Amino acid sequence: MITIDTAYSTKPLNHETIWINCLKVIKESVSPMAYSTWFLPIKPVECQNNTLKVELPGNFHWEWIEEHYKSLITKALKSAAGNEAKLEYVVINDFEYETEPLIDNKQQINSQPSFIAHQTKAVEKIKTNLNPKYTFDNFIKGEGNQLARAAAGAISENPGGTAFNPFFVYGGVGLGKTHLIQAIGNEIANRLPGKKVIYLSSDQFTVEFLDAIQNNKANEFSAYYRAMDVLILDDIQFLIHKEKTQEYFFNIFNTLHQSGKQIILSSDKAPKNLKGMDERIISRFHWGLQADIQPPDYETRIAILNKKAYNFGIVVANEILEYIATNITSNIRELEGCLIKLLANISLNSKDITLELVKKSVKEISTSKKINVGIDIITKITCEFLNVEENKVRAKTRKQEVVLARQLSMYLSKELTKSSLKTIGLHFGGRDHSTVIHACSIIDTLLQNDKPFKETVISIKNKIETACL
């Protein structure tokens, strides 16, 4: 047992006390990311004969701290336990302990130790970034999200231990993807508090990566996320065309997957439609489960509205809920937004909830109405999504990919605008109304028989509606 002699007393210190005192010194000298990555996973085991024994999770971990934090560790141990303190490592490989103590000079040293912190009650947990309001209890199940919700529940019970790894959720804007993937994280964090769970958007991931590059801390950035048990990355499509960020994400993904750690991703489109994403990354998305979330059906929209109204503490007549559910059909976020607007009116303006007030709120909020959507923007977004040059859909070419883009643009123009068939035809190289009718018939058939194509159309519609907000 190590003792510290002072003019007043000789007080024995156990391994945990020494460790906590070391952490105080270390934390003042490193970034929060470095602290969480390198000074949380290791725990002190025992202290005998002036030697503190600590466990490290692997040889890579030991090599890193030995190279980058040796002098800091020396300072911390001297401060906590005096100049005579020694350190002995036990490196854990594949969840098994080394059978023999490590006596190499690099691994057992006197007064120049290298060790890393174990997360104890005295040490704060990794910040998850999870929103506590996103839970399974307030996620409304429906036909459009049935598979995704079932898989999410299985993952939360056994993260990294199911065939759903990675778990890739995709669908249009405002359908509950963020809610669902954060609900998984919250459930795991509550049930298994020892798990390191982190949620972040792809934009945040990119910003942190760029900051790490600028500060020569790219290795620390990578190591931090490779140390997670559950990585939840939202809106993965925003990594498109960011080659360097994709490269680091690819390496982090591989390490986590090989270690049996859970990866959860979301996107506004299916993996096959992520043009500009590294093909190696897309291939890995197919290792696990891809689950789409479709717009909620009428019954699910009613259930969502009832749940939201109850949570807001307001009573809404059935005819009001039915009107909202009938007129807001493709976006859960808009359903909630409509109720929030009603709540504001009755609480701030002392108004009663009337059908006229509801109609006004729906008109202001809904993006699914045939307003402010032009044929030009529909054509532009459709062609971009299908990777077809926009000018070609107005030409006479009969190439299959161009014909499909033209027909789909015509179909969406008929559905989303008030333009006549003749007007729509004129926008596509002066074609007549019969061509538009034929195009709509072809697309209707594809929608009924081709599920991947239907998912593509939903994604394009959501993108058009978002662009016209």
C-alpha positions as CSV (number, residue, x, y, z in Angstrom):
1,M,0.0,0.0,0.0
2,I,1.3,3.4,-1.0
3,T,1.5,6.0,1.8
4,I,1.9,9.7,1.7
5,D,4.0,11.2,4.5
6,T,3.3,14.7,5.7
7,A,4.2,16.7,8.8
8,Y,0.9,15.8,10.3
9,S,0.1,12.2,9.3
10,T,0.8,9.1,7.3
11,K,-2.3,8.2,5.3
12,P,-2.6,5.0,3.3
13,L,-4.1,5.4,-0.2
14,N,-5.8,2.6,-2.0
15,H,-5.7,2.1,-5.8
16,E,-9.1,3.9,-6.4
17,T,-8.1,6.9,-4.4
18,I,-4.7,7.2,-6.2
19,W,-6.6,6.8,-9.5
20,I,-9.1,9.6,-8.7
21,N,-6.3,12.0,-7.7
22,C,-4.5,11.2,-10.9
23,L,-7.6,12.0,-12.9
24,K,-7.8,15.4,-11.4
25,V,-4.4,16.3,-12.8
26,I,-4.9,14.6,-16.2
27,K,-8.3,16.3,-16.8
28,E,-6.8,19.8,-16.5
29,S,-4.3,19.0,-19.3
30,V,-6.3,17.3,-22.1
31,S,-9.3,18.0,-24.2
32,P,-12.7,16.4,-23.3
33,M,-12.4,14.1,-26.3
34,A,-9.0,12.9,-25.3
35,Y,-10.0,12.5,-21.7
36,S,-13.0,10.4,-22.7
37,T,-11.1,8.3,-25.2
38,W,-7.9,7.6,-23.4
39,F,-8.6,8.2,-19.7
40,L,-12.0,6.5,-19.2
41,P,-11.8,2.9,-20.4
42,I,-9.0,1.6,-18.1
43,K,-9.5,0.8,-14.4
44,P,-7.1,0.5,-11.5
45,V,-7.0,-3.1,-10.1
46,E,-4.9,-3.1,-7.0
47,C,-2.0,-1.4,-5.2
48,Q,0.7,-3.4,-3.4
49,N,4.3,-2.7,-2.5
50,N,4.2,0.8,-4.0
51,T,3.0,-0.6,-7.3
52,L,-0.3,0.4,-8.9
53,K,-1.7,-2.2,-11.3
54,V,-4.0,-1.0,-14.0
55,E,-6.0,-2.7,-16.9
56,L,-5.8,-1.4,-20.4
57,P,-8.2,-2.6,-23.1
58,G,-5.6,-3.5,-25.7
59,N,-2.1,-3.1,-27.1
60,F,-3.1,-0.2,-29.4
61,H,-4.4,1.7,-26.4
62,W,-1.2,1.1,-24.4
63,E,1.0,2.1,-27.4
64,W,-1.0,5.3,-27.9
65,I,-0.8,6.6,-24.3
66,E,2.8,5.6,-24.0
67,E,3.7,7.7,-27.1
68,H,1.4,10.7,-26.5
69,Y,0.8,11.0,-22.7
70,K,3.8,9.5,-21.0
71,S,5.0,12.7,-19.4
72,L,1.5,13.7,-18.3
73,I,1.0,10.3,-16.6
74,T,4.3,10.7,-14.9
75,K,3.3,14.1,-13.5
76,A,-0.1,12.8,-12.4
77,L,1.2,9.7,-10.6
78,K,3.9,11.7,-8.8
79,S,1.3,14.2,-7.7
80,A,-1.1,11.5,-6.5
81,A,1.2,8.9,-4.9
82,G,4.8,10.3,-4.6
83,N,8.0,9.7,-6.5
84,E,8.4,6.1,-5.4
85,A,5.2,4.9,-7.1
86,K,5.5,2.2,-9.8
87,L,3.1,1.1,-12.4
88,E,2.2,-2.3,-13.8
89,Y,0.0,-2.9,-16.8
90,V,-2.3,-5.7,-17.6
91,V,-3.4,-5.5,-21.2
92,I,-6.8,-7.0,-22.1
93,N,-7.0,-8.7,-25.5
94,D,-10.3,-10.0,-26.9
95,F,-11.8,-9.7,-23.4
96,E,-9.2,-12.0,-21.8
97,Y,-6.4,-11.0,-19.4
98,E,-2.8,-11.6,-20.1
99,T,-1.8,-14.7,-18.1
100,E,1.6,-13.3,-17.2
101,P,2.4,-9.8,-15.8
102,L,4.0,-7.5,-18.3
103,I,7.6,-6.9,-17.1
104,D,9.0,-5.3,-20.2
105,N,10.6,-1.9,-19.4
106,K,7.9,-0.1,-21.4
107,Q,5.2,-1.8,-19.4
108,Q,6.4,-1.7,-15.9
109,I,8.2,1.5,-15.0
110,N,9.3,3.5,-12.0
111,S,8.3,7.1,-11.7
112,Q,7.5,7.4,-15.5
113,P,4.2,5.6,-15.7
114,S,1.6,5.5,-18.4
115,F,-2.0,4.5,-17.5
116,I,-5.5,5.5,-18.3
117,A,-8.6,6.1,-16.3
118,H,-11.4,3.7,-15.5
119,Q,-14.8,5.3,-15.4
120,T,-15.9,5.3,-11.8
121,K,-18.7,7.2,-10.0
122,A,-16.3,10.1,-9.6
123,V,-15.9,10.4,-13.3
124,E,-18.6,11.8,-15.6
125,K,-20.1,9.7,-18.4
126,I,-19.7,10.4,-22.1
127,K,-22.2,12.9,-23.3
128,T,-24.7,11.0,-25.5
129,N,-26.4,14.1,-27.2
130,L,-29.7,12.2,-27.0
131,N,-32.9,14.0,-26.6
132,P,-34.8,12.3,-23.7
133,K,-38.2,13.1,-25.2
134,Y,-37.5,10.6,-28.0
135,T,-38.6,7.3,-26.5
136,F,-40.4,4.1,-27.7
137,D,-43.4,5.0,-25.5
138,N,-44.3,8.1,-27.5
139,F,-43.3,6.7,-30.9
140,I,-46.6,5.7,-32.7
141,K,-46.4,2.4,-34.5
142,G,-48.2,2.1,-37.8
143,E,-48.1,0.1,-41.0
144,G,-45.5,2.5,-42.6
145,N,-42.9,2.0,-39.8
146,Q,-43.7,-1.5,-38.6
147,L,-40.5,-3.2,-39.7
148,A,-38.2,-0.3,-38.5
149,R,-39.9,-0.2,-35.1
150,A,-39.7,-3.9,-34.5
151,A,-36.0,-4.0,-35.5
152,A,-35.3,-1.0,-33.3
153,G,-36.8,-2.8,-30.3
154,A,-34.7,-5.9,-30.9
155,I,-31.5,-3.8,-31.2
156,S,-32.2,-1.9,-27.9
157,E,-32.4,-5.2,-26.1
158,N,-29.2,-6.6,-27.6
159,P,-27.1,-3.9,-29.2
160,G,-24.5,-5.4,-31.5
161,G,-25.8,-8.8,-31.0
162,T,-28.5,-9.0,-33.7
163,A,-28.3,-9.4,-37.4
164,F,-29.4,-5.7,-37.7
165,N,-25.9,-4.2,-37.7
166,P,-25.7,-1.7,-39.2
167,F,-29.3,-0.6,-38.9
168,F,-30.1,1.8,-41.7
169,V,-33.4,3.7,-41.5
170,Y,-34.5,5.8,-44.4
171,G,-37.5,7.8,-45.5
172,G,-38.8,11.3,-46.3
173,V,-38.6,14.4,-44.2
174,G,-40.6,14.5,-41.0
175,L,-41.5,10.8,-40.8
176,G,-39.9,10.0,-37.4
177,K,-36.5,8.7,-38.3
178,T,-34.6,10.8,-35.8
179,H,-37.2,9.9,-33.1
180,L,-36.8,6.2,-33.7
181,I,-33.0,6.1,-33.8
182,Q,-32.7,8.3,-30.7
183,A,-35.3,6.1,-29.0
184,I,-32.9,3.1,-29.5
185,G,-30.1,5.1,-27.9
186,N,-32.2,6.2,-24.9
187,E,-33.4,2.7,-24.3
188,I,-29.8,1.3,-24.4
189,A,-28.5,4.1,-22.2
190,N,-31.2,3.5,-19.6
191,R,-31.0,-0.3,-19.6
192,L,-27.3,-0.7,-20.0
193,P,-25.7,2.4,-18.3
194,G,-22.2,1.0,-18.8
195,K,-22.5,1.2,-22.6
196,K,-21.0,4.2,-24.4
197,V,-23.8,5.6,-26.6
198,I,-23.4,8.6,-28.7
199,Y,-25.8,10.4,-31.2
200,L,-24.9,13.1,-33.6
201,S,-25.8,14.4,-37.0
202,S,-23.6,13.9,-40.0
203,D,-23.1,17.7,-40.2
204,Q,-21.8,17.6,-36.6
205,F,-19.6,14.7,-37.4
206,T,-18.1,16.6,-40.3
207,V,-17.5,19.8,-38.3
208,E,-15.8,17.9,-35.5
209,F,-13.6,16.1,-38.1
210,L,-12.6,19.3,-39.8
211,D,-11.8,20.8,-36.4
212,A,-9.7,17.8,-35.5
213,I,-7.8,18.0,-38.8
214,Q,-7.0,21.7,-38.3
215,N,-5.7,21.0,-34.8
216,N,-3.7,17.9,-35.8
217,K,-6.0,15.7,-33.7
218,A,-7.5,13.5,-36.4
219,N,-6.2,10.3,-34.7
220,E,-7.9,11.3,-31.4
221,F,-11.1,12.0,-33.3
222,S,-11.0,8.6,-34.9
223,A,-10.1,6.8,-31.7
224,Y,-12.9,8.6,-29.8
225,Y,-15.6,7.2,-32.0
226,R,-14.0,3.8,-32.3
227,A,-14.3,3.6,-28.6
228,M,-18.1,3.8,-28.6
229,D,-20.4,0.8,-28.0
230,V,-23.3,2.4,-30.0
231,L,-22.8,5.0,-32.7
232,I,-25.9,6.7,-34.0
233,L,-25.4,8.9,-37.0
234,D,-28.3,10.9,-38.4
235,D,-28.8,12.1,-42.0
236,I,-25.9,10.2,-43.5
237,Q,-26.6,11.7,-46.9
238,F,-24.8,14.9,-45.8
239,L,-21.5,13.0,-46.1
240,I,-22.0,12.8,-49.9
241,H,-19.0,14.4,-51.8
242,K,-17.0,14.8,-48.6
243,E,-14.3,12.3,-49.5
244,K,-12.0,12.7,-46.5
245,T,-14.8,12.6,-44.0
246,Q,-16.1,9.5,-45.6
247,E,-12.7,7.9,-45.4
248,Y,-12.5,8.4,-41.7
249,F,-16.1,7.3,-41.2
250,F,-15.3,4.1,-43.3
251,N,-12.4,3.2,-40.9
252,I,-14.5,4.0,-37.8
253,F,-17.4,1.9,-39.2
254,N,-15.1,-1.1,-39.9
255,T,-13.5,-1.0,-36.4
256,L,-16.9,-0.8,-34.7
257,H,-18.5,-3.5,-36.8
258,Q,-15.5,-5.9,-36.3
259,S,-15.7,-5.3,-32.6
260,G,-19.4,-6.2,-32.5
261,K,-20.5,-2.6,-31.6
262,Q,-23.8,-1.3,-32.8
263,I,-24.1,1.1,-35.7
264,I,-27.3,3.0,-36.4
265,L,-27.8,5.3,-39.4
266,S,-30.5,7.4,-41.0
267,S,-30.9,8.9,-44.4
268,D,-33.6,10.6,-46.5
269,K,-33.0,8.0,-49.3
270,A,-32.1,4.4,-49.7
271,P,-28.4,3.4,-49.8
272,K,-28.5,2.7,-53.6
273,N,-29.6,6.3,-54.2
274,L,-26.8,7.9,-52.3
275,K,-24.9,9.1,-55.3
276,G,-21.5,10.5,-54.4
277,M,-21.1,8.1,-51.4
278,D,-18.1,5.8,-51.5
279,E,-19.2,2.4,-52.9
280,R,-17.3,0.7,-50.1
281,I,-19.4,2.4,-47.5
282,I,-22.7,1.7,-49.4
283,S,-21.7,-2.0,-49.6
284,R,-21.3,-2.1,-45.9
285,F,-24.8,-0.7,-45.4
286,H,-26.0,-4.0,-46.9
287,W,-24.4,-6.0,-44.1
288,G,-27.2,-5.4,-41.8
289,L,-30.9,-4.3,-42.1
290,Q,-32.2,-1.4,-44.3
291,A,-35.7,-0.4,-43.2
292,D,-37.8,2.3,-44.8
293,I,-40.3,4.5,-43.0
294,Q,-43.3,5.4,-45.2
295,P,-45.8,8.3,-44.6
296,P,-48.3,7.4,-42.0
297,D,-51.7,6.1,-43.1
298,Y,-54.9,7.8,-41.9
299,E,-55.4,5.7,-38.8
300,T,-51.8,6.3,-37.7
301,R,-52.1,10.0,-38.3
302,I,-55.2,10.1,-36.0
303,A,-53.3,8.1,-33.4
304,I,-50.3,10.5,-33.6
305,L,-52.6,13.5,-33.2
306,N,-54.4,12.0,-30.2
307,K,-51.1,11.2,-28.5
308,K,-49.7,14.7,-29.2
309,A,-52.9,16.4,-28.0
310,Y,-52.8,14.4,-24.8
311,N,-49.1,15.3,-24.3
312,F,-49.9,19.0,-24.8
313,G,-52.8,18.8,-22.4
314,I,-55.5,20.0,-24.8
315,V,-58.8,18.4,-25.8
316,V,-59.5,18.4,-29.5
317,A,-62.8,17.4,-31.1
318,N,-62.7,14.3,-33.3
319,E,-63.9,16.3,-36.4
320,I,-60.9,18.7,-35.9
321,L,-58.4,15.8,-35.7
322,E,-60.0,14.1,-38.7
323,Y,-59.7,17.3,-40.8
324,I,-56.0,17.7,-39.9
325,A,-55.3,14.0,-40.6
326,T,-57.1,14.3,-44.0
327,N,-55.2,17.4,-45.1
328,I,-51.7,16.7,-43.7
329,T,-50.8,13.4,-45.1
330,S,-47.0,13.0,-45.6
331,N,-45.2,14.6,-42.7
332,I,-45.5,13.8,-38.9
333,R,-43.6,17.0,-38.1
334,E,-46.4,19.0,-39.8
335,L,-49.1,17.2,-37.7
336,E,-47.3,18.2,-34.5
337,G,-46.7,21.7,-35.9
338,C,-50.4,22.2,-36.5
339,L,-51.3,21.2,-33.0
340,I,-48.6,23.5,-31.6
341,K,-50.1,26.4,-33.6
342,L,-53.5,25.6,-32.2
343,L,-52.1,25.4,-28.7
344,A,-50.5,28.9,-29.2
345,N,-53.8,30.4,-30.3
346,I,-55.8,29.1,-27.4
347,S,-53.2,29.9,-24.8
348,L,-51.8,33.2,-26.0
349,N,-54.8,34.6,-27.9
350,S,-57.6,33.0,-25.8
351,K,-59.2,31.6,-28.9
352,D,-61.3,28.5,-29.1
353,I,-60.4,25.6,-31.4
354,T,-62.8,26.0,-34.3
355,L,-62.8,24.3,-37.7
356,E,-62.1,27.7,-39.3
357,L,-59.1,28.2,-37.1
358,V,-57.9,24.7,-37.9
359,K,-58.3,25.2,-41.7
360,K,-56.2,28.4,-41.4
361,S,-53.5,26.6,-39.5
362,V,-53.4,23.6,-41.9
363,K,-53.2,26.0,-44.9
364,E,-50.2,27.8,-43.3
365,I,-48.3,24.7,-42.3
366,S,-49.0,22.0,-44.9
367,T,-46.5,21.6,-47.7
368,S,-48.5,18.9,-49.4
369,K,-50.9,21.3,-51.0
370,K,-50.7,22.2,-54.6
371,I,-49.2,25.7,-54.0
372,N,-45.9,27.3,-54.7
373,V,-44.7,24.2,-56.7
374,G,-43.6,24.8,-60.3
375,I,-43.0,22.4,-63.1
376,D,-39.5,23.7,-63.5
377,I,-38.5,22.9,-59.9
378,I,-40.1,19.5,-60.1
379,T,-38.2,18.7,-63.2
380,K,-34.9,20.0,-61.8
381,I,-35.1,18.0,-58.6
382,T,-36.3,14.9,-60.3
383,C,-33.5,15.0,-62.9
384,E,-30.9,15.7,-60.1
385,F,-32.2,12.7,-58.1
386,L,-32.1,10.4,-61.1
387,N,-28.8,11.8,-62.3
388,V,-30.1,12.9,-65.7
389,E,-29.3,16.2,-67.4
390,E,-32.4,18.4,-67.2
391,N,-32.3,19.6,-70.8
392,K,-32.5,16.0,-72.1
393,V,-36.0,15.5,-70.8
394,R,-37.2,18.2,-73.2
395,A,-35.3,16.7,-76.2
396,K,-36.4,13.8,-78.5
397,T,-34.1,11.2,-77.0
398,R,-35.5,7.8,-76.2
399,K,-32.8,6.7,-73.8
400,Q,-34.4,4.7,-71.0
401,E,-33.1,6.7,-68.1
402,V,-34.2,10.0,-69.8
403,V,-37.6,8.7,-70.6
404,L,-38.2,7.6,-67.0
405,A,-37.1,11.0,-65.7
406,R,-39.4,12.8,-68.2
407,Q,-42.4,10.5,-67.4
408,L,-41.9,10.9,-63.6
409,S,-41.5,14.7,-64.0
410,M,-44.8,14.8,-65.9
411,Y,-46.5,12.6,-63.3
412,L,-45.3,14.7,-60.4
413,S,-46.3,17.9,-62.2
414,K,-49.8,16.6,-62.6
415,E,-50.0,15.5,-58.9
416,L,-48.3,18.5,-57.3
417,T,-49.5,21.4,-59.5
418,K,-52.7,22.8,-60.8
419,S,-51.3,22.9,-64.4
420,S,-53.4,21.4,-67.2
421,L,-52.2,18.4,-69.2
422,K,-51.6,20.6,-72.1
423,T,-49.4,23.0,-70.1
424,I,-47.4,20.1,-68.6
425,G,-46.8,18.7,-72.1
426,L,-45.5,22.1,-73.4
427,H,-42.9,22.2,-70.6
428,F,-41.4,18.9,-72.0
429,G,-40.5,19.8,-75.5
430,G,-44.0,20.7,-76.8
431,R,-45.5,17.2,-76.2
432,D,-49.3,16.9,-76.3
433,H,-51.7,15.9,-73.5
434,S,-51.9,12.2,-74.6
435,T,-48.2,11.9,-73.9
436,V,-48.7,13.2,-70.4
437,I,-51.6,10.7,-69.8
438,H,-49.4,7.8,-71.1
439,A,-46.6,8.9,-68.8
440,C,-48.8,9.0,-65.7
441,S,-50.2,5.6,-66.6
442,I,-46.7,4.1,-66.8
443,I,-45.7,5.7,-63.5
444,D,-48.9,4.5,-61.7
445,T,-48.1,0.9,-62.8
446,L,-44.5,1.2,-61.6
447,L,-45.7,2.5,-58.2
448,Q,-48.0,-0.4,-57.8
449,N,-45.5,-3.1,-58.7
450,D,-42.0,-1.8,-57.9
451,K,-41.4,-1.0,-54.2
452,P,-37.9,0.4,-54.6
453,F,-39.2,2.8,-57.3
454,K,-42.1,3.8,-55.0
455,E,-39.5,4.7,-52.3
456,T,-37.6,6.7,-54.9
457,V,-40.7,8.7,-55.8
458,I,-41.5,9.4,-52.2
459,S,-38.0,10.7,-51.6
460,I,-38.2,13.0,-54.6
461,K,-41.6,14.3,-53.5
462,N,-40.3,15.1,-50.1
463,K,-37.3,16.9,-51.6
464,I,-39.6,19.0,-53.8
465,E,-41.9,19.9,-50.9
466,T,-38.9,20.9,-48.7
467,A,-37.5,23.0,-51.5
468,C,-40.8,24.9,-51.8
469,L,-41.2,25.7,-48.2
